[in-house]
Amino acid sequence: MEKQRLSCGADELAERVAMLDIDGSNAIQFMSCVRYGDRWYNRTPMSILAMIAGTETYSGGLVWQ
């Protein structure tokens, strides 16, 4: 992850997971996030955690429960 952080010039790189309620359906959003200064950005639609969870690349890291 340090190599990825350095390659994009970010201050910090982190894998995050968010629980979502979308129209009454539960979902998990896996995100690879970067911090520049005091702002965080969702870096990629498909994070390392989403790949481990077995989601398809077109899913954007979203897993329905």
Secondary structure, 3 states (H helix, E strand, C coil): CHHHHHHHCCCEEEEEEEEEEECCEEEEEEEEEEEECCEEEEEECCCHHHHHHCCCHHHCCEEEC
